[in-house]
Amino acid sequence: MAVPNYRSYVFALIVIYVMLWAWLAIAPYDRHDWLLENVLVLLFGVGMIASHRHFIFSRISYTLIFLFMCLHAVGSHYTYAEVPYESAWHSLTGHSFNAMLGWERNNFDRLVHFSYGLLLAYPLREIFLRVADARGFWGYFLPLDFTLSTSALYELVEWGAAEYFGGDLGVAYLGTQGDIWDAQKDMACAGTGALIAMLITAALNLWLQRDFARDWSDSLRVKDARPYGENEIARMVGERQQQRTSTDRT
């Protein structure tokens, strides 16, 4: 099977995203909310450019990142609570999408939180495998753990920003739509998406990787039987004292 040229493929994804982002940047539903939503996009973009020479993702990861960024671009254009998927579906089919699924609110934000886990867990796994040398169980658990922790951090940032700006802008950015458990549900969606992504990845590796069971078992084996904590502190203090004594003698 022919593999598309790497640079051409990634460049095509960038061009398509920039065009979509620029189009959706024209006359967004709420310009102030759009600016807030795109602060993290700007930081993420700078980080990707800065790290490109040192860390290059696979085509799969870049594609997953591209899909998530496109969803976010749509959400930031309309504000997440106002994305008109319901009216679009009704105009196409003559039926209510929310009624079909039993929804009572605009759930585009939940879709994006779910997609955060589903689409970005695999790129995160690449980072943990290639930078932190995670293996076996940890190569699947750490992306899930990172997704949940960053989701919680984002909810705290979102809460802080809403408190700081207040008013309609704060409400639009928070996007709870009157649900007091919105933050917890958003985190649950992200965690569920990441769990599904890692289960699919594990199933694929179980099928293709001959040493899957051994790799998993080795990752859970204790590598150093010595206790750390106060024992490690005492060891480092002792080494420091020895270095000082050696320096004083010379």
C-alpha positions in Angstrom: 0.0 0.0 0.0 1.4 3.4 -1.0 2.1 5.8 1.8 1.4 9.5 1.0 4.4 11.8 1.1 4.8 12.9 4.7 5.5 16.6 4.2 2.8 17.0 1.5 0.2 15.3 3.7 1.0 17.4 6.8 1.2 20.5 4.7 -2.3 19.7 3.2 -3.7 19.3 6.7 -2.3 22.7 7.8 -3.6 24.5 4.7 -7.1 23.0 5.1 -7.2 23.9 8.8 -5.9 27.5 8.3 -8.5 28.0 5.5 -11.3 26.7 7.8 -10.1 28.7 10.7 -9.9 31.9 8.7 -13.4 31.4 7.3 -14.8 30.8 10.7 -12.9 33.7 12.1 -15.1 36.0 10.0 -18.0 37.4 12.0 -18.2 34.8 14.8 -21.3 34.7 17.0 -19.5 36.4 19.9 -16.1 38.0 19.0 -15.0 38.2 22.7 -15.8 34.6 23.4 -14.1 33.6 20.1 -10.9 35.4 21.3 -11.0 33.5 24.6 -11.6 30.2 22.9 -8.6 30.7 20.6 -6.0 31.7 23.2 -5.3 28.0 23.8 -5.3 27.3 20.1 -2.6 30.0 19.6 -0.5 28.6 22.4 -0.9 25.0 21.1 0.1 26.2 17.6 3.2 27.9 18.9 4.1 24.8 20.9 3.7 22.5 17.8 5.8 24.8 15.7 8.5 25.2 18.4 8.8 21.4 19.0 8.5 20.3 15.3 12.3 20.0 14.8 12.6 17.8 17.9 9.4 15.8 17.8 7.5 14.8 14.7 4.2 13.0 15.1 2.9 10.2 12.8 0.4 10.9 10.1 -2.2 9.2 12.2 -1.6 11.6 15.1 -1.5 14.7 12.9 -4.8 13.6 11.4 -6.4 13.1 14.8 -5.1 16.5 16.0 -6.4 18.1 12.8 -9.9 16.7 13.3 -10.1 17.9 16.9 -8.9 21.4 15.9 -11.6 21.6 13.2 -14.3 20.7 15.7 -12.9 23.4 18.1 -12.9 25.9 15.3 -16.6 25.3 14.7 -17.4 25.5 18.4 -15.5 28.8 18.9 -17.2 30.4 15.9 -20.8 29.8 17.2 -19.9 29.4 20.9 -20.3 25.8 22.0 -23.8 26.2 23.3 -25.1 27.7 20.0 -23.7 25.4 17.3 -26.7 24.9 15.0 -26.4 21.2 14.4 -30.1 20.8 15.4 -31.4 23.2 12.8 -28.9 21.8 10.2 -30.1 18.2 10.8 -33.8 19.3 10.7 -33.3 21.0 7.4 -31.7 17.9 5.9 -34.0 15.3 7.4 -37.1 17.1 8.6 -36.5 15.5 12.1 -35.0 16.6 15.4 -31.6 15.3 16.1 -31.9 16.0 19.9 -35.3 14.3 20.0 -33.9 11.2 18.2 -31.2 10.8 20.9 -33.3 12.1 23.8 -31.2 15.2 24.4 -32.6 18.3 26.0 -29.7 20.6 25.4 -27.1 21.5 22.8 -24.5 18.8 23.3 -21.9 20.0 20.8 -19.6 20.9 23.7 -19.9 17.3 25.1 -19.0 16.0 21.7 -15.8 18.1 21.6 -14.9 17.0 25.2 -15.4 13.4 24.1 -13.4 14.0 21.0 -10.6 15.5 23.1 -10.1 12.1 24.7 -10.9 10.0 21.6 -8.8 12.0 19.1 -5.9 13.2 21.3 -5.2 10.2 23.5 -3.2 8.5 20.7 -0.9 11.5 20.0 -0.4 11.7 23.7 0.5 8.0 23.7 3.2 8.7 21.1 4.7 11.3 23.3 4.8 9.0 26.4 6.2 6.2 24.3 8.9 8.2 22.6 9.8 10.8 25.3 9.0 9.1 28.7 9.8 5.6 27.3 6.5 4.3 28.7 5.9 0.6 28.0 3.1 -1.9 28.4 0.4 -0.9 30.8 1.8 2.6 31.2 1.6 3.4 27.5 -2.1 3.1 27.8 -2.8 4.4 31.3 -0.8 7.6 31.1 -2.6 9.0 28.1 -5.9 8.4 29.9 -4.6 9.9 33.1 -3.2 12.9 31.3 -6.5 13.4 29.5 -8.5 13.4 32.8 -6.0 15.6 34.6 -5.9 18.2 31.8 -9.7 18.1 31.5 -10.0 18.9 35.2 -7.4 21.7 34.8 -9.3 23.1 31.8 -12.5 23.2 33.9 -10.7 25.1 36.6 -9.3 27.6 34.1 -12.8 27.9 32.5 -14.3 28.6 35.9 -11.7 31.2 36.7 -12.1 32.9 33.4 -15.9 33.0 33.8 -15.5 34.5 37.3 -13.0 37.1 36.1 -14.9 38.3 33.0 -18.4 37.7 34.4 -21.6 38.8 32.6 -22.7 37.4 29.3 -19.1 36.7 28.2 -18.5 34.5 31.3 -21.7 32.6 30.7 -20.9 32.1 27.0 -17.4 30.9 27.8 -18.5 28.6 30.6 -21.3 27.1 28.5 -23.0 25.2 31.3 -26.5 25.7 29.9 -27.9 25.5 33.4 -26.4 22.1 34.2 -24.8 22.2 37.6 -22.9 19.0 36.8 -21.6 20.3 33.5 -17.9 20.3 34.5 -18.1 16.7 35.8 -19.9 15.5 32.7 -17.4 17.2 30.4 -14.5 15.4 32.2 -16.4 12.1 32.0 -16.8 12.6 28.3 -13.1 13.3 27.8 -12.1 10.3 30.0 -14.5 8.0 28.1 -13.2 9.1 24.8 -9.6 8.5 25.9 -10.5 5.1 27.3 -12.1 4.0 24.0 -9.1 5.2 22.1 -6.7 3.2 24.3 -8.8 0.1 24.3 -8.8 0.2 20.5 -5.1 0.8 20.4 -4.5 -2.1 22.9 -6.7 -4.4 20.9 -4.8 -3.6 17.7 -1.5 -4.1 19.4 -2.7 -7.4 21.0 -3.4 -8.6 17.4 -0.2 -7.3 15.8 2.4 -7.3 18.6 3.9 -10.8 19.3 5.4 -9.9 22.7 2.3 -7.9 23.9 1.7 -10.0 27.0 5.4 -10.0 28.0 5.7 -6.2 27.4 2.6 -5.6 29.5 4.0 -7.9 32.3 7.4 -6.4 32.3 6.0 -2.9 32.6 4.3 -3.9 35.9 7.4 -5.6 37.3 9.2 -3.8 40.1 12.4 -2.5 38.7 14.0 -1.3 42.0 13.1 -3.1 45.2 14.6 -0.4 47.4 12.2 1.9 49.2 12.5 5.6 48.3 11.2 8.5 50.4 13.2 9.0 53.5 15.7 6.3 52.5 16.5 8.1 49.2 16.7 11.5 51.0 19.2 10.0 53.4 21.2 8.5 50.6 21.4 11.8 48.7 22.3 13.7 51.9 25.1 11.2 52.5 26.4 11.7 49.0 26.3 15.4 49.4 28.2 15.3 52.6 30.8 13.0 51.0 31.2 15.4 48.1 31.7 18.4 50.5 34.3 16.4 52.6 36.2 15.4 49.4 36.1 19.0 48.2 37.4 20.3 51.6 40.3 17.8 51.5 41.4 18.9 48.1 
